[in-house]
């Protein structure tokens, strides 16, 4: 259906009118927006100018304020500099005055020095004349007089030194002797050890002499078997009802003794039985050694000992030194060292452990090369003992210098245990040698009349010529002799040195 032309025309007219009015409205809107934009721009420019003016005024005020502050600070600095300048001027004036005083004093001193030099020349002339006069009167030259004076001074110094030594020794003895005695006596009283001297039995008693033949056996086979399996020499002689066992190793000797007693009690003596009995005795001895070592450690309250150390300690039960049982001696040293450590505040556990192990090398020195100290140190290192324990073992006989408190305590405790009356026995030969050496050391000094070793070598008395030594010299002589004894002799305990200076005045009434 076709749209009428009239309708199309009307629509076109309406559209044109609408577009006209729309364009007109848009133009009016644009004009209004331009007008508003211009007004806004004008306001913005006005505000910007106002802010710039305010900022300029603020900056100007700040600059003015800062300039005033700067000017004030400059004025203050100038005032301070002026004051300092005035002070410096005053000090300069004072220094000039002092300098002038120094110059004046220097001039005065120079004059005095010249005067002194003149007087020195005069005095030198007088001293020369006086020296010549003295040499003429005394008959000695200046050098001879000087030597005489030095000799006199040297004698005076010797006397004074000896006197000082004596005074210092007396002072030290007064302070320390009582305290040391108190500590040692308290410790010794607290330690109650067995005083009996033990020795390993080397003689086996027989029920009758017929048993000797059975021990020897047919063509000596039994005795050879015994000696082979035990390592001990059997001595069968005319001694009635007794067999002597001879061996340097006390453990082997004890095994042989126990095995032989078992064989005698059993009555069956032949090589097979001998081997069985010796092995059984060896097992029992090893078990006993371990128990003895363990008992020693328990007695001292020592734990964490290696089983091999305990076993080796037990070997000391069959070892003696000068008749003193070494295990008992080690236990005693442990007790003494522990109590001494408690008295002075040292490590008690470490002291006891070192005391127990200090002679452990004596269980090894019969089967290995080296001194008991070297063997003991190596043995302790092998089982990772503490370095302080090893040091105490090494230092207890002064092989090295003791540099720890525990090491010194072990030395003291060892000397106390060994030096106790009855603890050890000396052979006659060693005893006589020590006595002779003591008297020899004492009489080796000039001015000695006689010397006597008394109290079984515990004291040496020296009788001196009174005209050679004075009282101070006698004290110094006693000290020198004691030092030589310490250096040249090995002895248990201590040795007292007594110097006797006797003056007798005799006159005959007629």
Phi and psi in degrees as a GROMACS rama.xvg file:
@    title "Ramachandran Plot"
@    xaxis  label "Phi"
@    yaxis  label "Psi"
@TYPE xy
-81.8153  140.291  UNK-2
-77.4061  136.641  UNK-3
-64.698  148.827  UNK-4
-67.092  -34.2005  UNK-5
-62.8275  -38.8705  UNK-6
-67.0481  -39.3172  UNK-7
-64.9937  -40.2967  UNK-8
-65.0604  -43.3821  UNK-9
-61.3377  -44.5732  UNK-10
-61.7063  -40.105  UNK-11
-64.0643  -41.5248  UNK-12
-63.5577  -46.124  UNK-13
-59.6696  -42.6674  UNK-14
-63.5257  -39.9872  UNK-15
-65.6818  -44.5005  UNK-16
-59.726  -43.6209  UNK-17
-62.1487  -44.4039  UNK-18
-63.8131  -36.215  UNK-19
-63.5137  -51.763  UNK-20
-65.6624  -34.446  UNK-21
-65.109  -41.9572  UNK-22
-67.3998  -38.7157  UNK-23
-64.7784  -43.9176  UNK-24
-63.1776  -37.8222  UNK-25
-65.1513  -40.0752  UNK-26
-65.1017  -43.4381  UNK-27
-61.2797  -39.4308  UNK-28
-64.9918  -40.2988  UNK-29
-63.8997  -39.3244  UNK-30
-64.0155  -42.8105  UNK-31
-63.2487  -42.3052  UNK-32
-64.7138  -40.6367  UNK-33
-62.5444  -42.289  UNK-34
-61.9762  -44.6883  UNK-35
-63.2234  -41.6524  UNK-36
-62.2311  -40.7578  UNK-37
-64.6359  -43.6731  UNK-38
-62.2945  -42.6047  UNK-39
-62.6166  -40.6023  UNK-40
-64.7351  -40.0939  UNK-41
-63.9429  -45.7117  UNK-42
-59.875  -41.0456  UNK-43
-64.0159  -43.19  UNK-44
-62.7904  -40.2582  UNK-45
-63.0696  -46.1222  UNK-46
-64.1859  -39.8517  UNK-47
-62.413  -42.3316  UNK-48
-64.1828  -40.1519  UNK-49
-63.4599  -44.1792  UNK-50
-64.2966  -40.6357  UNK-51
-61.9494  -40.9039  UNK-52
-64.498  -42.8491  UNK-53
-64.3906  -41.8612  UNK-54
-63.5123  -39.5562  UNK-55
-64.7677  -42.1503  UNK-56
-64.8583  -41.2351  UNK-57
-63.4396  -44.3171  UNK-58
-62.8482  -39.3787  UNK-59
-63.6433  -41.9189  UNK-60
-63.4107  -44.0466  UNK-61
-62.2484  -42.4017  UNK-62
-62.24  -40.594  UNK-63
-63.9434  -42.6984  UNK-64
-64.2273  -44.7118  UNK-65
-63.4851  -36.8995  UNK-66
-65.4162  -38.766  UNK-67
-65.1067  -43.7699  UNK-68
-60.8174  -42.7398  UNK-69
-63.0063  -42.9203  UNK-70
-63.6862  -40.0198  UNK-71
-64.4676  -44.4614  UNK-72
-62.5834  -39.5215  UNK-73
-62.8015  -41.0042  UNK-74
-63.2425  -42.7843  UNK-75
-63.8494  -44.58  UNK-76
-61.3593  -42.1858  UNK-77
-62.8204  -37.971  UNK-78
-65.0146  -43.6206  UNK-79
-62.4273  -44.5921  UNK-80
-62.0999  -35.9314  UNK-81
-64.6939  -41.9551  UNK-82
-63.4283  -45.7679  UNK-83
-61.2594  -39.6481  UNK-84
-62.9558  -39.7567  UNK-85
-64.667  -42.8163  UNK-86
-61.5321  -44.5029  UNK-87
-60.7507  -38.9358  UNK-88
-63.6439  -40.5453  UNK-89
-65.0442  -44.7621  UNK-90
-63.0636  -39.0528  UNK-91
-61.0903  -40.9019  UNK-92
-63.2469  -42.1413  UNK-93
-65.0325  -41.9936  UNK-94
-62.3561  -38.0235  UNK-95
-63.4931  -39.685  UNK-96
-64.1188  -45.3464  UNK-97
-63.5904  -41.8444  UNK-98
-58.1808  -41.6096  UNK-99
-64.7173  -38.8569  UNK-100
-63.0389  -42.3779  UNK-101
-62.9772  -42.6013  UNK-102
-60.3905  -43.4783  UNK-103
-63.835  -43.3024  UNK-104
-65.2953  -40.1165  UNK-105
-60.0316  -42.1829  UNK-106
-63.3748  -42.0782  UNK-107
-63.7925  -42.9918  UNK-108
-65.5537  -36.1072  UNK-109
-62.5754  -41.3512  UNK-110
-63.9466  -42.9067  UNK-111
-64.165  -38.5016  UNK-112
-62.2904  -41.699  UNK-113
-61.3629  -41.15  UNK-114
-64.0904  -42.181  UNK-115
-65.175  -38.997  UNK-116
-61.8921  -40.2888  UNK-117
-63.2219  -43.7467  UNK-118
-65.9691  -35.729  UNK-119
-62.5027  -41.7747  UNK-120
-61.8649  -41.1711  UNK-121
-63.8249  -43.8158  UNK-122
-65.6085  -39.8335  UNK-123
-59.2679  -41.9788  UNK-124
-63.0176  -41.6193  UNK-125
-65.3437  -42.0613  UNK-126
-63.0001  -40.6183  UNK-127
-62.5923  -44.6152  UNK-128
-64.2282  -40.9794  UNK-129
-65.2185  -40.6378  UNK-130
-61.4548  -44.5158  UNK-131
-60.8949  -40.8255  UNK-132
-66.8733  -41.1517  UNK-133
-64.7973  -43.016  UNK-134
-60.752  -38.0929  UNK-135
-67.694  -40.6361  UNK-136
-73.1247  -45.8357  UNK-137
-81.5281  -21.5725  UNK-138
76.618  15.1468  UNK-139
-119.012  146.283  UNK-140
-79.9137  168.887  UNK-141
-62.1039  -39.6718  UNK-142
-65.4405  -41.1525  UNK-143
-64.8039  -40.149  UNK-144
-64.2825  -38.9667  UNK-145
-62.8415  -45.79  UNK-146
-61.794  -39.5366  UNK-147
-64.3738  -41.8114  UNK-148
-65.648  -43.5938  UNK-149
-62.2765  -39.7815  UNK-150
-62.0077  -41.9704  UNK-151
-65.4347  -42.7274  UNK-152
-62.3247  -40.2319  UNK-153
-62.5595  -42.6938  UNK-154
-63.6361  -42.0514  UNK-155
-62.7617  -41.3529  UNK-156
-64.6629  -39.5663  UNK-157
-60.1968  -45.4208  UNK-158
-63.2098  -43.8007  UNK-159
-65.3149  -38.9339  UNK-160
-63.0267  -46.3618  UNK-161
-61.1341  -39.6721  UNK-162
-65.7742  -41.2499  UNK-163
-64.1014  -41.9913  UNK-164
-59.2621  -45.2059  UNK-165
-63.2572  -43.5028  UNK-166
-64.3216  -43.3881  UNK-167
-65.4463  -40.6062  UNK-168
-62.3432  -42.5446  UNK-169
-63.8654  -39.6823  UNK-170
-64.3718  -46.0669  UNK-171
-63.6583  -41.5656  UNK-172
-62.6304  -41.8099  UNK-173
-60.8192  -39.5583  UNK-174
-81.9167  -48.346  UNK-175
-93.4472  -26.6317  UNK-176
-63.9555  -43.4786  UNK-177
-65.4032  -42.2543  UNK-178
-65.7449  -42.7096  UNK-179
-63.83  -43.0623  UNK-180
-61.3733  -41.0529  UNK-181
-62.2392  -45.5889  UNK-182
-65.0762  -46.2126  UNK-183
-68.3412  -43.2558  UNK-184
-66.7164  -38.9191  UNK-185
-61.5259  -42.5676  UNK-186
-65.9885  -45.7314  UNK-187
-65.0057  -36.6978  UNK-188
-67.8899  -33.0477  UNK-189
-74.9628  -21.6358  UNK-190
-99.5219  105.881  UNK-191
-108.428  90.0502  UNK-192
-100.729  161.243  UNK-193
-65.2855  127.501  UNK-194
-94.7526  -2.08869  UNK-195
-73.3559  133.584  UNK-196
-81.5697  121.16  UNK-197
-104.078  149.155  UNK-198
-142.97  150.883  UNK-199
-72.7413  134.384  UNK-200
-71.068  131.766  UNK-201
-122.294  7.98137  UNK-202
-123.327  129.821  UNK-203
-109.535  124.12  UNK-204
-80.8178  142.686  UNK-205
-110.84  148.64  UNK-206
-66.7559  -30.3264  UNK-207
-161.4  168.256  UNK-208
-71.6339  -20.2516  UNK-209
-63.6271  -26.5638  UNK-210
-63.9445  -26.1232  UNK-211
-59.3362  -41.7217  UNK-212
-64.9674  -38.6576  UNK-213
-68.6793  -34.8443  UNK-214
-66.7846  -40.0521  UNK-215
-67.4324  -44.5697  UNK-216
79.3952  172.938  UNK-217
-64.848  123.349  UNK-218
55.0832  26.0203  UNK-219
76.9455  17.6842  UNK-220
-69.7655  -35.4666  UNK-221
-68.084  -46.4353  UNK-222
-65.8555  -35.5316  UNK-223
-65.3838  -39.7273  UNK-224
-64.5741  -43.4657  UNK-225
-60.1816  -46.8207  UNK-226
-66.4701  -34.696  UNK-227
-70.1667  -47.1733  UNK-228
-74.8698  -27.4314  UNK-229
-101.785  -24.4383  UNK-230
75.406  21.8618  UNK-231
-119.285  141.214  UNK-232
-85.4801  129.607  UNK-233
-100.01  125.091  UNK-234
-108.958  110.482  UNK-235
-112.999  109.051  UNK-236
-125.848  -153.656  UNK-237
-80.4955  -1.27202  UNK-238
-62.0379  123.453  UNK-239
-69.8244  132.637  UNK-240
53.8381  44.5975  UNK-241
-155.442  144.877  UNK-242
-125.873  132.098  UNK-243
-97.8835  131.623  UNK-244
-102.71  129.809  UNK-245
-125.331  118.616  UNK-246
-167.284  142.163  UNK-247
-75.4888  -23.3728  UNK-248
-87.6717  112.991  UNK-249
-66.3292  -29.0247  UNK-250
-68.8196  -45.3058  UNK-251
-61.5981  -39.9235  UNK-252
-64.3626  -37.3963  UNK-253
-69.0831  -38.5399  UNK-254
-62.156  -43.5982  UNK-255
-64.2809  -41.5023  UNK-256
-62.2295  -46.4332  UNK-257
-65.5405  -41.7396  UNK-258
-65.4835  -42.826  UNK-259
-65.0584  -40.2134  UNK-260
-64.7834  -38.8375  UNK-261
-64.8868  -41.114  UNK-262
-64.5377  -41.3208  UNK-263
-64.8601  -41.3041  UNK-264
-67.8653  -36.0786  UNK-265
-76.0544  -36.9556  UNK-266
89.6468  -19.1995  UNK-267
-91.6895  107.672  UNK-268
-122.608  106.004  UNK-269
-154.377  163.501  UNK-270
-53.2911  -42.2257  UNK-271
-65.4562  -46.4297  UNK-272
-63.9574  -37.4441  UNK-273
-61.1506  -45.2535  UNK-274
-62.2617  -43.4288  UNK-275
-63.1204  -43.8219  UNK-276
-66.8242  -40.1497  UNK-277
-64.7527  -42.2861  UNK-278
-63.6079  -40.5298  UNK-279
-65.4907  -42.011  UNK-280
-64.2234  -39.1733  UNK-281
-62.6923  -42.5751  UNK-282
-62.2153  -42.1535  UNK-283
-65.6994  -39.5115  UNK-284
-66.3323  -42.3058  UNK-285
-63.44  -39.6928  UNK-286
-65.0089  -40.284  UNK-287
-66.9123  -39.8327  UNK-288
-61.413  -43.4561  UNK-289
-62.9671  -41.6362  UNK-290
-65.1628  -40.1681  UNK-291
-65.0948  -42.8231  UNK-292
-64.6101  -41.3972  UNK-293
-64.9643  -41.2002  UNK-294
-63.9966  -38.3251  UNK-295
-63.2383  -43.5442  UNK-296
-65.477  -41.1337  UNK-297
-65.4019  -40.0545  UNK-298
-60.091  -36.1274  UNK-299
-91.9082  -1.96305  UNK-300
71.192  32.7452  UNK-301
-98.7413  129.728  UNK-302
-119.383  172.082  UNK-303
62.818  30.1309  UNK-304
-82.4849  138.895  UNK-305
-64.9373  139.94  UNK-306
-54.1799  -34.0156  UNK-307
-69.0803  -33.975  UNK-308
-66.6678  -42.8254  UNK-309
-61.1844  -44.0308  UNK-310
-62.9439  -41.7945  UNK-311
-67.614  -36.3458  UNK-312
-59.7555  -40.0441  UNK-313
-62.1346  -28.307  UNK-314
-63.5157  -27.576  UNK-315
-66.3785  -17.1464  UNK-316
-62.3809  -28.0961  UNK-317
-102.994  15.1585  UNK-318
-116.821  134.854  UNK-319
-122.434  153.815  UNK-320
-131.999  113.574  UNK-321
53.2631  36.9173  UNK-322
85.2929  -5.13861  UNK-323
-96.8102  129.025  UNK-324
-64.2422  125.034  UNK-325
-69.8443  -35.8695  UNK-326
-66.992  -43.8799  UNK-327
-62.7664  -39.7956  UNK-328
-61.894  -42.0473  UNK-329
-66.076  -40.4116  UNK-330
-62.6425  -43.8998  UNK-331
-63.3475  -41.646  UNK-332
-62.5797  -40.0069  UNK-333
-61.3081  -44.9429  UNK-334
-62.4633  -48.851  UNK-335
-62.2262  -45.0906  UNK-336
-63.2539  -40.8958  UNK-337
-63.2625  -41.8087  UNK-338
-70.683  -38.0792  UNK-339
-63.6418  -40.5119  UNK-340
-62.5375  -40.0631  UNK-341
-64.8414  -36.5476  UNK-342
-65.7764  -36.4997  UNK-343
-105.548  2.40189  UNK-344
83.2673  23.6791  UNK-345
-89.5394  -177.049  UNK-346
-77.9851  107.13  UNK-347
-67.3742  -45.6719  UNK-348
-62.6206  -42.7182  UNK-349
-66.7135  -38.9536  UNK-350
-64.7913  -42.484  UNK-351
-64.0863  -43.685  UNK-352
-63.8174  -44.021  UNK-353
-65.6799  -37.2213  UNK-354
-64.6928  -40.2592  UNK-355
-67.4549  -35.7251  UNK-356
-96.5164  -0.430261  UNK-357
-65.0573  -30.054  UNK-358
-109.386  21.755  UNK-359
-65.3859  -22.5025  UNK-360
-64.309  -20.3734  UNK-361
-70.5599  -14.9175  UNK-362
-82.0155  -8.98168  UNK-363
-117.952  -16.6096  UNK-364
-72.8095  -10.1861  UNK-365
-88.1556  -13.9653  UNK-366
-116.664  -9.14435  UNK-367
-132.115  158.704  UNK-368
-82.4672  140.466  UNK-369
123.44  163.61  UNK-370
-74.8075  163.182  UNK-371
-66.5132  -24.1565  UNK-372
-72.11  -47.4007  UNK-373
-60.3407  -44.3161  UNK-374
-67.181  -39.1397  UNK-375
-64.9579  -41.2385  UNK-376
-63.9232  -46.2682  UNK-377
-62.6188  -40.1455  UNK-378
-65.8546  -42.5261  UNK-379
-66.9358  -38.4155  UNK-380
-64.7741  -37.5062  UNK-381
-59.2428  -35.3044  UNK-382
-106.482  24.623  UNK-383
57.9393  44.8269  UNK-384
-72.3769  159.319  UNK-385
-62.5941  141.935  UNK-386
-54.9678  -33.3212  UNK-387
-65.9634  -36.6463  UNK-388
-66.2787  -44.3081  UNK-389
-62.8726  -41.4921  UNK-390
-63.2408  -40.7349  UNK-391
-64.2026  -39.0744  UNK-392
-62.4339  -42.3578  UNK-393
-73.3091  -27.6266  UNK-394
-100.274  -2.42185  UNK-395
-72.8502  -12.584  UNK-396
-117.192  23.3343  UNK-397
62.3141  27.2032  UNK-398
-65.4052  -33.1683  UNK-399
-132.96  167.206  UNK-400
-75.9852  130.629  UNK-401
-74.0452  118.825  UNK-402
-117.281  20.9957  UNK-403
-136.955  154.892  UNK-404
-61.1462  -42.8466  UNK-405
-63.2485  -38.3088  UNK-406
-63.7738  -40.3446  UNK-407
-66.1491  -39.7894  UNK-408
-64.1262  -36.2776  UNK-409
-65.4041  -40.4019  UNK-410
-59.9352  -46.2072  UNK-411
-64.2835  -47.766  UNK-412
-63.9688  -37.8302  UNK-413
-63.5208  -43.1347  UNK-414
-66.1266  -38.1729  UNK-415
-64.7308  -44.3786  UNK-416
-68.6875  -40.8273  UNK-417
-77.8904  -31.1379  UNK-418
-88.2205  -3.12499  UNK-419
-58.1102  136.203  UNK-420
-56.3022  125.607  UNK-421
89.4794  -5.75099  UNK-422
-70.2813  -39.2113  UNK-423
-131.595  158.032  UNK-424
-123.177  134.85  UNK-425
-94.3133  149.287  UNK-426
-74.1669  157.254  UNK-427
-60.0981  -39.3462  UNK-428
-64.4152  -45.9965  UNK-429
-64.2633  -40.0205  UNK-430
-61.6045  -46.7096  UNK-431
-65.401  -39.9044  UNK-432
-61.96  -42.2488  UNK-433
-66.0187  -41.2119  UNK-434
-61.5916  -46.9129  UNK-435
-63.6184  -39.5304  UNK-436
-65.8907  -39.3595  UNK-437
-59.1701  -48.9732  UNK-438
-66.3667  -34.7583  UNK-439
-64.9973  -42.9707  UNK-440
-63.2952  -42.7356  UNK-441
-65.7142  -39.3748  UNK-442
-86.0892  1.20297  UNK-443
-77.8798  -10.0833  UNK-444
-91.2682  151.437  UNK-445
-74.413  148.147  UNK-446
85.3653  15.2943  UNK-447
-99.2728  127.297  UNK-448
-80.5333  -62.083  UNK-449
-144.874  160.823  UNK-450
-140.635  144.799  UNK-451
-135.927  130.589  UNK-452
-92.0741  120.405  UNK-453
-125.359  174.115  UNK-454
53.5447  49.3338  UNK-455
56.2283  37.1234  UNK-456
82.9667  7.53736  UNK-457
-85.1373  -11.2775  UNK-458
-147.932  142.85  UNK-459
-124.469  128.348  UNK-460
-108.878  128.846  UNK-461
-118.047  123.482  UNK-462
-100.645  120.87  UNK-463
-109.661  164.15  UNK-464
-81.1531  121.494  UNK-465
-65.4071  -26.9247  UNK-466
-77.603  -15.3855  UNK-467
-90.6293  -38.0512  UNK-468
-117.015  139.678  UNK-469
-94.7779  -172.387  UNK-470
-63.5807  -43.2131  UNK-471
-65.7655  -39.4276  UNK-472
-64.7287  -34.2049  UNK-473
-64.985  -40.7228  UNK-474
-63.9449  -41.615  UNK-475
-65.9068  -38.7306  UNK-476
-61.9833  -44.3842  UNK-477
-59.5442  -40.6206  UNK-478
-66.8322  -42.2342  UNK-479
-63.8756  -42.2043  UNK-480
-63.8206  -42.2885  UNK-481
-61.257  -41.2575  UNK-482
-63.5087  -41.8342  UNK-483
-64.6092  -38.6192  UNK-484
-62.7862  -41.4305  UNK-485
-62.3476  -36.6432  UNK-486
-79.7497  -35.1639  UNK-487
-103.255  -12.7878  UNK-488
-123.127  146.603  UNK-489
-108.367  125.158  UNK-490
-155.4  150.265  UNK-491
-79.978  147.544  UNK-492
73.8418  -137.725  UNK-493
-139.422  159.671  UNK-494
-124.04  127.122  UNK-495
-91.2616  134.137  UNK-496
-110.181  120.343  UNK-497
-119.334  119.707  UNK-498
-102.352  125.85  UNK-499
-109.75  120.58  UNK-500
-118.313  107.716  UNK-501
-112.22  130.844  UNK-502
-118.721  125.053  UNK-503
-117.775  132.068  UNK-504
-110.103  120.385  UNK-505
-122.916  135.321  UNK-506
-143.895  145.857  UNK-507
-108.781  124.998  UNK-508
-84.8307  128.534  UNK-509
